Amino acid sequence: MAKKASIDRPKRWDQPFGPKMKERDIDQALSLPLLSSIDAKAFPKSQKLRDIIKFDSRKVAYKKGDIVIRQGDYGNSVFLPISGSQRLIVKVPESIVKDEPALTTDTTDGHKQSFWQALKRRITQPKYAEVRDLQSYVGTSTSVRNVGSGAVPVARSFIKNVERIRAECETVKMSIEQNNMFGEIAALTRSVRTATIFADEDSELLEIRWQGLRDIRNRDKWFRAFIDDRYRERAMLRQLQSLPLFAHMPEDTLAEICQQTRYETFGDFEWNRTFKKADARDSESVIDNEPVIAQQGHYPNDLIVIASGFGRVSEMLDRKERTVDYLDRHDVFGLEEIVANWRGDDHVPYVRSLRAIGYVDILLIPSALIERHLLPNIPEDQLPNLVVDDENPWEQRSHEGRMDQNLIDFLINNRTINGTQTMMVNTDRCVNCDDCVRACAAAHDNNPRFVRHGPSEGNLMVANACMHCVDPVCLIGCPTGAIGRHQITGNVIINDLSCIGCGTCAASCPYDNIRMVEIRDQNGDFIVDRATYAPIVKATKCDLCQDQLTGPACQLACPHDALVRIDMRDHKSVVEWLNR
């Protein structure tokens, strides 16, 4: 018998967050005000508090002016000051932003080109692919410096004129005593940072990645209460006010609901690292590996609100679990059952299950609060009725028909639902003329920003083009903030001037929609690094033709109406397009 290949099973801390923390570093971290109150005895031997600090945290030194967190960046870690002071920027004049590019991930104004600008660009377009104007890079690297002594240098953005920022910007100095932690809300919810903080003087901070923050929060009751109180104060109330159900509820009532609402997380925070396309996976095994948030047949003690991420709604059919719908941010689960019980029906359970797709944050609002404060103030004819038996929510969203079951599974298993601008191609109409590809190339340095290829189901293909995701994991880890959401359009955009070609975003994208390209000068010669003579590379992807008058060139150029850019959150439009 042939010997089977074998490896050691991957363990929780095979990849520590940073350089190994020494014992004195761990002692120093645990002596910080916020961590010194944690009960180490509450942690199991397999997950000791010291081990969490050792493997899930790192000490980071910042020079004066270094950006610690930046507004618009994606958060996945929390910071505890050890020494020095930091400064939070409240407001920045436009003139400062132009001189300090490190302060923002968004350097474009979102304005469309005029007709004459578009015509000039077309006429003067270079004959080589990915040509750059070398003069545009002059001076742009002065706001980024390399730190650390590893084989691969780490880039960090910094402010060039700290004194000017203090004098001309609205800022708040942060002391260790008053601000013993920052960045925790974005880290918990994997959302964008809402403010920029930089080192006001040479500083040292303890950075804890999300997994460590989660484990400490789960094990220590005091720390959990501290984090949850901060979340309620800074984020939960705003989230509930943004929901149509609670939009007109008095703030004091919402505050009461917030106090009793629980925040929970399900799934894999780094789902993109292990994600595989559904065409290589069995649909049933995909569902089996998704954590259950609410189980069909259980009593609805809470109204479940999706705070971020996606949830799969499924039901048992012939001893198998069938997908019937998916939920995303601000959607609720269990309201119909709560209404049925409130009306006096006898203990109606969840008629379907809810599972976490990848990673999801939820708010659990006790049913008693919904029955007391919400339902009595909604007209009877506006209350939702229970959907039972084989009724499919997709049928109710379009008069054109319903979505095929295999197609529902395909879109969810491939995480296509993550897209706000997913490129869908009807292969029955597509004649492979490549007009869409040529149009994209004409608008982007003679190099198309997508590949007319991708996973398919029946006559539907999802092309390898940036989907401008709801959960853009490509933003995580960019050292210079070169990739971020545009403040006006919401599109995920790469700032070519700030990109240092590290490839972090390309490696993080689970859909292979970001590519690294070697850039050229006007003569067609590759631009190289002065020190190493290695080619300079930049990250490129679809920018949705943000500066084009006509919008996405790919969709406009299709002569057979076979291609669409569509927001997967608009369920009705998706169904109508698929059932044309």
C-alpha positions, 0 to 999 in steps of 0.5 A, spaced: 500 500 500 502 506 498 504 511 503 499 516 504 502 524 504 501 527 511 502 534 514 501 537 521 494 539 522 495 547 521 494 550 528 491 557 531 498 560 532 502 558 526 502 565 523 504 570 529 501 577 528 508 580 528 515 578 531 515 574 537 513 577 543 519 576 548 516 575 556 518 582 558 514 585 552 508 580 554 509 583 561 509 590 559 503 589 555 499 585 561 501 591 565 497 596 561 491 599 564 486 596 560 489 589 560 491 589 567 484 588 569 483 581 565 482 575 569 487 570 566 484 564 570 478 565 565 482 562 559 483 555 558 490 552 558 489 551 550 488 559 549 492 562 555 491 570 556 499 570 555 499 566 549 494 571 546 498 577 547 504 573 545 501 571 538 496 575 536 499 582 538 505 586 536 509 592 539 509 597 534 514 603 534 511 610 530 516 616 529 513 623 530 508 624 524 507 617 522 500 615 521 497 610 526 490 609 523 487 613 517 480 615 515 477 610 510 482 605 511 479 598 513 480 596 520 482 589 523 486 591 529 486 595 535 491 599 538 493 600 546 498 606 547 504 604 551 508 610 550 508 617 547 502 621 545 497 621 539 493 626 535 486 625 532 484 629 526 477 632 526 477 636 520 482 638 515 482 644 510 482 642 503 489 645 502 492 641 507 490 635 503 493 637 497 500 637 500 499 631 505 497 626 501 498 621 507 492 623 510 487 620 505 485 614 501 481 618 496 485 623 492 480 623 486 474 628 486 469 624 482 468 629 477 467 626 470 471 628 464 468 633 459 467 631 452 473 635 450 477 632 455 475 625 453 476 626 446 483 629 447 485 623 451 482 618 445 487 622 440 493 622 445 492 615 447 499 612 447 500 606 443 503 602 449 500 598 454 500 601 462 504 608 460 505 613 466 508 620 466 514 619 470 513 627 472 507 625 476 511 621 481 515 626 482 515 628 490 509 623 491 514 618 495 516 623 500 510 621 504 511 614 505 517 611 508 520 604 509 520 601 516 523 595 520 529 590 518 526 584 515 527 581 508 521 585 505 521 592 508 514 595 510 511 601 508 508 606 512 505 613 510 507 619 514 505 626 515 511 631 512 509 637 516 506 635 523 507 643 526 502 645 520 497 640 522 497 642 529 496 649 527 491 649 521 487 643 522 482 641 528 485 636 532 485 633 539 491 630 543 490 623 545 493 621 552 494 614 555 490 616 561 484 618 557 484 614 551 487 607 553 484 604 546 482 606 539 480 603 533 476 597 536 469 599 533 472 598 526 476 592 528 470 589 531 465 590 525 471 590 519 468 597 517 472 603 515 476 607 520 472 614 521 478 618 523 485 619 522 490 618 528 497 620 527 503 619 532 504 626 535 511 624 538 515 618 537 511 613 540 510 605 542 503 602 541 501 595 542 497 592 536 492 586 537 489 583 531 482 582 531 482 574 533 486 576 539 480 582 541 475 577 539 478 571 544 479 576 550 472 579 549 469 572 549 473 570 555 473 576 560 466 578 562 469 585 564 472 586 558 466 584 554 462 589 557 467 594 556 467 593 549 460 592 548 459 599 552 463 602 547 460 599 541 453 601 544 455 608 545 459 609 538 456 605 533 449 601 535 445 607 536 446 609 529 446 602 526 439 602 529 436 609 527 438 607 519 433 601 519 427 603 516 423 599 522 426 604 527 427 610 523 421 614 527 422 611 534 424 616 540 431 616 541 430 614 549 426 608 547 432 606 542 437 607 547 433 602 552 433 597 546 441 598 545 442 597 552 439 590 552 441 588 545 447 583 544 452 584 539 455 577 536 459 575 530 459 568 526 464 565 521 471 566 519 473 573 519 479 572 514 474 568 509 477 570 503 484 567 505 481 560 504 475 561 499 474 557 493 470 557 487 463 554 488 464 550 481 470 546 485 465 545 491 459 541 493 453 545 494 451 541 500 458 541 503 458 549 503 452 549 507 454 544 512 461 548 513 457 555 515 455 556 522 448 556 524 446 563 527 438 561 528 436 554 527 429 552 523 424 549 529 427 553 534 423 559 538 425 566 536 427 569 542 430 575 538 430 579 532 436 578 528 439 584 525 445 583 520 450 589 522 455 587 516 456 581 512 451 576 509 447 570 511 444 564 508 436 563 509 435 555 508 430 550 510 429 543 510 427 539 504 427 532 503 432 531 509 436 536 505 437 543 506 435 548 501 437 555 500 431 560 499 434 567 500 440 571 502 440 577 507 445 583 507 447 589 511 440 592 515 436 586 513 432 582 519 431 575 520 425 572 525 420 578 524 415 574 521 415 569 527 415 574 532 409 578 529 405 571 529 407 570 536 405 577 538 398 576 534 397 570 539 399 564 535 401 558 539 409 558 539 411 559 532 418 557 531 423 559 526 420 556 519 427 557 516 434 557 518 440 562 518 447 561 517 453 565 516 456 566 509 463 567 510 463 572 516 457 576 519 456 581 525 449 580 528 445 584 533 440 580 537 434 584 539 430 581 545 423 579 542 419 582 548 422 589 546 420 588 539 413 586 542 413 592 547 415 598 543 415 596 535 409 592 533 404 596 537 406 602 533 405 599 526 399 599 522 396 592 522 396 591 514 403 593 514 405 587 519 409 582 515 405 575 514 409 568 515 412 565 509 411 558 510 411 551 506 414 552 499 413 559 498 420 562 495 421 570 497 424 570 490 418 569 487 415 575 491 420 580 488 419 580 481 413 579 476 417 576 471 418 569 475 423 566 480 430 564 480 432 557 479 434 554 485 441 552 482 442 559 480 441 561 487 446 556 490 451 559 485 451 566 486 451 565 494 456 559 494 461 564 489 460 570 494 457 574 487 452 577 492 458 581 495 458 585 489 455 592 488 457 592 481 458 585 479 459 584 471 454 579 469 454 576 462 448 572 458 452 567 454 446 566 450 447 573 447 454 574 447 458 572 441 465 573 443 466 579 439 470 582 445 468 589 444 467 590 451 474 588 452 477 593 447 472 598 450 475 597 457 482 597 454 481 604 450 479 607 457 485 604 461 492 605 458 491 600 452 490 594 458 483 592 459 481 592 467 477 585 467 478 578 463 472 576 460 472 569 463 469 567 470 465 562 474 458 560 470 452 557 471 447 555 465 447 561 460 450 566 466 457 568 467 460 572 472 466 575 469 473 577 473 472 584 474 472 588 480 465 587 483 466 594 488 464 589 494 460 590 500 465 587 504 472 589 500 477 585 503 482 587 498 482 594 503 485 590 509 493 591 509 494 596 504 500 600 507 499 606 504 492 607 503 492 606 496 486 602 495 480 605 498 472 607 497 471 613 493 467 618 498 463 620 493 461 614 489 463 609 494 467 605 488 473 601 490 479 605 487 486 605 487 490 611 487 496 609 482 501 615 485 500 612 492 501 604 490 507 601 491 506 595 488 506 590 494 501 586 491 497 585 498 490 587 495 491 582 489 493 577 494 487 579 498 482 579 493 478 572 493 475 573 486 482 574 482 480 581 480 486 585 481 492 584 477 499 587 478 502 590 472 509 593 470 508 600 467 512 603 462 514 610 460 512 614 453 517 610 449 514 604 451 520 602 456 519 599 462 520 603 468 525 600 473 527 601 481 533 606 481 536 602 486 535 594 484 533 595 477 527 591 478 521 593 474 516 598 477 509 594 478 502 597 480 496 594 482 490 595 477 483 593 476 476 596 474 474 603 476 468 603 473 470 608 468 469 613 474 471 619 470 468 617 463 462 621 461 458 615 459 459 610 465 462 603 464 465 602 457 464 595 457 457 595 458 456 601 453 460 597 448 456 591 448 452 590 441 448 585 443 445 587 450 449 581 453 453 584 459 450 588 465 454 591 471 449 590 477 448 591 484 446 584 487 443 588 493 437 590 488 434 583 488 428 585 484 433 588 478 437 582 479 431 577 478 428 581 472 435 581 468 436 574 469 429 572 467 428 577 461 
